[in-house]
Amino acid sequence: MALAACAVLFGLAGCAFLGEPANTGDLLVRFAANPDNGNFSSEGTANLVFSIGGFRARVPVTMEAKADGSSVHGSVVVDMTSVSGSRHTFDVYVEQQGDAVVGYVRESGDATEPGSATDPGDTSSGWRRAQVDLPFKIDVAAVSELLSEAKFMRVAYESDDKVCYELTLPAQTVLDAILGKGQVSTSFAEVDAAALEEALGNSILHVRFDKNCAVRSVSLDLGFTQRAGDGIAVSADVDLDVMVLFDGYGSVAAGETAVPSSARESAVTMDPFDERELKDGLEALRR
């Protein structure tokens, strides 16, 4: 409540008026005061590495997206060349519906694998819909609360000279804060909190800010073991590192990210936390 009141009080002042932040609370007050927090462009990378039965494969993922208010539109490219010789591009829309986050995904573009959504013989729309129900609405106040226990540092990186401040905290702390607010579920069932906790392990979340106290980047590295059983013949180690860069605050046109009616009307509902695709991929690596 105090954070929200300060943000309203200082309005558009931001870092320039308030001076340099001295701690986590100071930084988050300035972050919350930015009226363009929900309007931005982003690009990111993810490196997914599987190790199974003496075989190791790397699957690079790249993404770009634009956000405006409660909706996001982007594309994701998954390079499966090292596994199956294919490369897949996905069109993605995400929007908030109250406390729920709803995503629409369709394969499009340059998929090279026969039978994919871009294969001439496939006449279906290809849209899939996934929903995660949270115990709260994701907004600036919620993000600030989740980061309130983070460690504050003034930083300078040669790799990105726009970064001035950084908040770090265990990813497990963020998950505990979310789960502590109530049940998290999908269209099919309650989320398996124990599985998420095991996957996060000792991972540290890094949130970096520019001189205007706007988020510049978010990164997370994690590793976990997919144990043998339930469709997996042998255990597999999975490592994932993610980096997302934010820019262009206030530059996304209204309506540019809206979910198209064709996606809403034709999408087939799926479970966003269904492990079957991961298990199928691991078995393909073993063979």
Protein Blocks (a to p, Z undefined) as FASTA:
>chain_A
ZZmmmmmmnmmnmmmlnopafbfklmmmmmmmpmklmgccddddddddddeehiacdddd
ddddddehjaccddddddfklmnopacddddddddehjaccdddddehjafbehiaklmk
lmbeoiacdddddfbdcdfklmmmmmmmpccdddddfklmkbmbdcdddfklmmmmmmmn
occddfkbccdfklmmmmnmmaccdddddfkopafbdcddddddddeeehiabdcddddd
dddddehehkacghklgccfklmmmpccddfkbcklmmmmmmmmmZZ
